[in-house]
Amino acid sequence: MTDTSTPAEAPPAVLRQDAELIAGVVAAAGRGLVDRETVAEVVALCAVAGEHLLVVGPPGTAKSEAVRRVAGQLGGRYFEYLLGRFTEPNELFGPVDLRSLREGRVEFETAGMLPEADIAFLDEVFLGSTAVLNTLLGLLNERVFRRGGTVLAGPLRVCVGAANHLPEDPALAAFADRFLARVFVDPVADARLEELLEAGRRPAPVAHHGGGPGGPEDRLGALDRLAVAARGCELDGVTPLLASALRRLRAAGVPVGDRRAVRSQRLVAAATVLDGRTVATARDLWVLPLVAPTADTQALARDTLGDLIEKAANRSLTHAAEELSRSSAARAERLARTGAALLADHRGLPEGRDSRLRLEAALREIDAGFAAADLPAALAGIRAELVAAVAPS
């Protein structure tokens, strides 16, 4: 495992560097995934929070691709499986160790299987048998695999479950509740079909698997340091606001049980450290709609908390913060980061029409979203660079 020094020992500059590194990893994973950036960002949020994510949407909406790309960019051991009614526990957790069995011990070979994964993706997660889900429940809750004589502390940072729809069987409710965060996806909107088709012609980004700064060990190390910092995040100042928000959600009819209410603090803390800070504020409450259990109640949660999250934003998770808060501050963060990335790409490319069109599109989006007098300083600077880049030479 990577070094996990206490948050008090980690200088603020290291925390900000780690947050920026993970932001770059997630941005690289989301590049070319049209309208799936939020999925990629919430995977990172949950990995830092030590929670699990459920992605719900129809087949063919790039749920697995988004998770696969984040895992590929982060490095570490990745496990992916499509569950079915007849999936055997051994397919996920490993076969019986025959050598141990000959000696009268029932143990399991877990190499390359879910118990040893850093990041896991389980498609059609609710189709698993009772035996599969019961074993999985222990691993999700405690990060410990227990089966037969095998007891293994797993390195799992986050498990992402996917389903085409939420289960109707009440017996699955307790299992589904272990996935604290929910993201609901739909097919890409008609207005973005050209962008989708263009992205589909481009190869997927290649993960950097070399050693040294920015390599997989460095990325997982940054993730783990952020997770440790999140566990020590100062939440006292935001607790009254958080309690008020949860009361409002319950009053509006959004079902938030005690366990989900308590664990929502982990998402707030993770958002805080991914923003480069160790003291949570109202800026970090944009994560709360994620704990609403359905797409409808998420929309209701966002509307109910509108005034509390109107200034929410996040430097690392710009798309997720904007989608869940709809705040102008979050939009400014996202446009500034997008513009900076486009400018960096443009400088590395030969002069061409496609690159110029992307810069012009970013400029139009900035101008459509903000009056000149309301532009935040950072976004105003990016806008000035975009104008200079598209100006006739």
Secondary structure as UniProt FT lines:
FT   HELIX           7..9
FT   HELIX           12..30
FT   TURN            31..32
FT   TURN            34..35
FT   HELIX           37..49
FT   STRAND          53..56
FT   TURN            59..60
FT   HELIX           63..74
FT   STRAND          78..82
FT   TURN            85..86
FT   HELIX           89..93
FT   HELIX           98..102
FT   TURN            103..104
FT   TURN            111..112
FT   HELIX           114..116
FT   STRAND          119..123
FT   HELIX           125..127
FT   HELIX           130..142
FT   STRAND          144..147
FT   TURN            148..149
FT   STRAND          150..153
FT   STRAND          158..163
FT   HELIX           170..172
FT   HELIX           173..176
FT   TURN            177..178
FT   STRAND          181..184
FT   HELIX           190..192
FT   HELIX           193..201
FT   TURN            213..214
FT   HELIX           216..231
FT   HELIX           236..238
FT   HELIX           239..252
FT   HELIX           258..274
FT   TURN            275..276
FT   HELIX           282..291
FT   HELIX           295..304
FT   TURN            305..308
FT   TURN            310..311
FT   HELIX           318..325
FT   HELIX           328..347
FT   HELIX           353..369
FT   HELIX           372..374
FT   HELIX           377..390
//
